[in-house]
């Protein structure tokens, strides 16, 4: 959804929290797989991780096209996210920290922040 030339659905913060949620699902999947407990939960978490990765990949590609996130972050989400969504989460945190430092130095804030 776009309003007045501005994206109102795919925002940096929504993608960041989606990435965090995907990481939490993945941690749960790892725990249930390694502990070999609760096979039904493991199945649900496995599906949630797979579908979550597909949704995050499509959202990241759309967000790059709309200039909401940089290409490097989309690559971390789409390519590395299937193996471990932590890469995308760490990249979100790195970008926020870098933007915060730039702001403190009086530099122009980046558009996707």
URURKA-V400406 format. One record per run of one state. SS is the DSSP state (A for helix, B for strand, O for the rest). FROM is the first residue (numbers start at 1). TO is the last residue. If there is no record, write none. Layout:
# URURKA-V400406
ss=SS from=FROM to=TO
ss=SS from=FROM to=TO
This chain:
# URURKA-V400406
ss=O from=1 to=1
ss=B from=2 to=3
ss=O from=4 to=5
ss=B from=6 to=7
ss=O from=8 to=11
ss=A from=12 to=35
ss=O from=36 to=38
ss=A from=39 to=65
ss=O from=66 to=70
ss=A from=71 to=78
ss=O from=79 to=85
ss=A from=86 to=104
ss=O from=105 to=113
